[in-house]
Amino acid sequence: MLAGALLWALPGPAATVLEDLASARDLICSFDKSGPVRVPRPLQRPDDDLMVIIEGIGVEPGSASVTSSRGIGARSARVYASDTGVHIVEDVNDSVIVTTVLACETWKGDDERGKCRRFSAVVAWHFDRTVHRNPDRSFLGLPGSSYSGHCEPWNLE
């Protein structure tokens, strides 16, 4: 019941994305470096630069579990919905890794009333721990050195 009240109080787009993420519960995400300097085409690798698995969204309000191809094992994370999207924040020593799910890109079915099959997303690793108090300000203040990509529900059914 508390989760429903929380969703009701959130801004429109963020509430919708959070509802879709909670419905998906588990995501698999792939990202490419979008930083200030792109690798020239002949040197680009066909593989993704980063893979992230996010589990348990919506199971416990405000929390999830994150596993990354750049780390060992799952880590707990906090989930914040805001005007810019849904931020999944992992604390790593004095820094944070923030996966921000921005919006639904592809819907299952003919209209936007179905299930979201693919979300646009970005990942950034930085030292602005105020992300826990104001995720939008932190997100909008990031340099262009994040990773961009997409997330898909683990179970597409």
C-alpha positions in Angstrom: 0.0 0.0 0.0 2.9 2.4 0.8 4.4 1.7 -2.7 1.1 2.7 -4.3 1.0 5.9 -2.2 4.6 6.7 -3.2 3.8 6.3 -6.9 0.8 8.5 -6.6 2.9 11.4 -5.2 5.6 11.2 -7.9 5.8 13.3 -11.0 3.9 11.8 -14.0 6.8 10.5 -16.2 8.9 9.2 -13.3 5.9 7.5 -11.8 5.2 5.7 -15.1 8.8 4.6 -15.6 9.0 3.4 -11.9 5.7 1.5 -12.4 7.1 -0.1 -15.6 10.4 -1.0 -13.8 8.5 -2.5 -10.8 6.4 -4.5 -13.2 9.6 -5.8 -15.0 11.3 -6.3 -11.6 14.6 -7.5 -13.1 16.5 -5.8 -16.0 19.5 -6.6 -18.1 21.3 -3.5 -19.4 24.1 -2.9 -21.9 26.0 0.3 -22.3 28.6 1.9 -24.6 30.9 4.7 -23.5 29.5 8.0 -24.7 32.2 10.1 -23.1 33.8 13.2 -24.4 35.9 11.3 -26.9 34.5 8.5 -29.0 36.7 5.7 -30.3 37.2 6.1 -34.1 35.2 3.6 -36.1 38.1 1.3 -37.2 39.1 0.8 -33.5 35.5 0.2 -32.1 34.8 -3.1 -30.6 31.5 -4.9 -31.4 31.0 -5.7 -27.7 29.3 -3.5 -25.2 31.5 -1.6 -22.8 29.5 -2.4 -19.7 26.7 -4.8 -18.8 24.5 -4.3 -15.7 21.9 -6.5 -14.2 19.4 -4.9 -11.9 17.2 -7.2 -9.8 14.3 -6.8 -7.3 13.0 -3.4 -8.4 9.7 -2.8 -6.5 10.2 -5.8 -4.2 11.2 -3.6 -1.3 10.3 0.0 -2.0 13.4 2.2 -2.7 15.9 -0.6 -3.1 17.3 -3.0 -5.7 20.4 -5.2 -6.3 22.9 -4.5 -9.0 25.5 -6.7 -10.6 28.0 -5.2 -13.1 30.5 -6.7 -15.6 33.0 -4.3 -14.0 32.6 -5.8 -10.5 32.3 -9.0 -8.5 28.9 -10.0 -7.0 25.7 -8.1 -6.4 25.6 -4.8 -4.5 22.6 -3.2 -2.8 21.3 0.0 -4.3 18.8 2.7 -3.6 16.1 3.6 -6.1 14.9 7.2 -6.6 12.3 8.4 -9.0 12.6 12.0 -10.1 11.8 14.4 -13.0 14.7 13.1 -15.1 14.0 9.4 -14.6 14.6 6.6 -12.1 18.0 6.6 -10.5 19.5 3.3 -9.2 22.4 4.4 -6.9 25.2 2.2 -5.6 27.5 3.5 -3.0 31.1 2.5 -3.6 33.5 3.8 -0.9 33.4 7.6 -1.4 31.8 7.5 -4.8 28.5 6.4 -6.4 27.6 4.5 -9.5 24.3 5.7 -10.8 22.2 3.9 -13.4 19.5 6.3 -14.6 16.6 4.8 -16.6 15.1 7.6 -18.6 12.1 6.4 -20.5 10.5 3.6 -22.4 11.7 3.2 -26.0 9.8 0.2 -27.2 6.4 -1.1 -26.1 5.0 -4.6 -26.4 1.8 -4.3 -28.3 0.5 -1.6 -30.5 0.2 1.2 -28.0 1.8 2.6 -24.9 -0.6 0.8 -22.6 1.3 -2.5 -22.9 4.5 -3.5 -21.2 7.7 -1.7 -21.8 10.2 -3.9 -23.7 13.2 -1.5 -23.8 14.2 1.5 -21.7 16.8 4.1 -22.6 19.4 4.5 -19.8 22.7 6.0 -18.8 25.4 5.1 -16.2 27.8 7.4 -14.5 30.4 6.9 -11.8 31.1 10.0 -9.9 31.7 11.5 -6.4 28.6 13.6 -6.0 27.0 11.8 -3.1 24.2 14.4 -2.9 22.5 12.2 -5.5 20.8 10.6 -2.5 19.2 14.0 -1.6 18.7 15.5 -5.1 19.2 13.0 -7.9 18.0 15.5 -10.6 20.6 18.1 -9.7 23.3 15.5 -9.6 22.3 14.0 -12.9 22.0 17.3 -14.7 25.4 18.4 -13.5 27.3 15.4 -14.9 29.9 15.8 -17.6 29.5 13.9 -20.9 31.6 11.0 -19.7 28.9 8.6 -18.9 27.8 5.4 -20.6 24.6 5.4 -22.7 22.6 2.4 -23.6 19.4 0.5 -22.9 17.8 -1.9 -20.4 15.3 -4.7 -21.1 13.2 -6.7 -18.8 14.9 -10.0 -17.9 11.5 -11.8 -18.6 9.9 -10.2 -21.7 6.5 -12.0 -21.0 
